Amino acid sequence: MARWDQILSLPVQSPPTLEFSSAELVWSKVEGWRDNIDRVALIPFARVDDFVRGESANKECPTRFHVEARRRRPAESTYKPKVDGILEYILYWCSFGPDDHRKGGVVRPSRTTYVPKKKPSGRPNTKRGCTCHFIVKRLIAEPSVALIIYNQDKHVDKKGLPCHGPQDKKSAGTRAMYAPYISEDLRLRVLSLLYVGVSVETIMQRHSESVERQGGPCNRDDLLTHRYVRRQERSIRRSTYELDTDDAVSISMWVESHQNQVFFYENFSDSDPFVLGIQTEWQLQQLIRFGNHGLLASDSKFGTNKLKYPIRSLVVFNSDNKAIPVAWIITPRFASGDTLRWMRALYDRVHMKDPKWKLAGFIVDDPSADILAIRLLTLFLFHIHLHDQVIV
Ligand SMILES: [Zn+2]
């Protein structure tokens, strides 16, 4: 049997959790893959990020994976439909490698601009020569599927020894013991404190006090640095959202550079204004987690007096009944026809990740909203049964 036949006949695995790691997948060994046999598995291409996150949250060796190399076939290029043709190739590498900045370590010639510091262990993302890496391929034959090829699944250096995490004795007391970056939760918390005007000094003082109270650092978030918070503060201060004096140009420039966070976009046309739907990956996760069999509410008041265009926030409620904004819609005019289109896009985005996801109800705070359209929308789009709660 040919190798590609074997690969393409493997089941596409999609564990029902928000993120998943290699431990939750069944791996196949396919013969004839180079000299050594690599482990391969198929997952939906839309869930590659979930796999990368799950793999980073490895309990025995927490880390982060970055894109070390990526090749994409240009969209307009013509190609012969070969069975092994590749649309996209992405090489993910453990962020503690591949270079080795430890004493006596090897750094690739293209990266020799790095000058070792006196105390390299203090660097937040010190490279320690980790060889752990995997490849993601998107095949022309099955573009909705990602083929994962795990070349090296152990977090070891070239000598085969643990080079970070609890098993590496030399990393004790440094960030290399934990993941190389702070968690997304803490990052967002720091950002929101900075946005409401809390100073860098206050954030760091509160942080050090709480770490001290618990008797010293014991996870990656405890190692939050002054430098990191200051850098976030500077990037907020310097950011400008008026990229061009023409709003249409400005918006399309912003959309171009934030594609991962835009789930719906229609620019100004002759008859209609623009509609922009924004959702970060974290927000999508919260929507999936707390929106499933829960309520989604639309809040049109939040921040309206500060911005040039009205913004509508969609929120879900966590277990403490606190509202979490899970998406924003910005448009000069809210019309029911537009609402149907962006809701559809949002629904499709959620269903790519979780086909079973279902809302229990939709709350609208704006009495002028087209109630009939929203009722139809909730009934058909979200498959809500008539006895379920629809509050408008
Ligand atoms: Zn590693």
Boltz pocket constraint, residues with backbone or C-beta under 6 A from the ligand:
constraints:
  - pocket:
      binder: B
      contacts: [[A, 63], [A, 94], [A, 95], [A, 96], [A, 97], [A, 130], [A, 131], [A, 132], [A, 154], [A, 155], [A, 156], [A, 164]]
      max_distance: 6.0
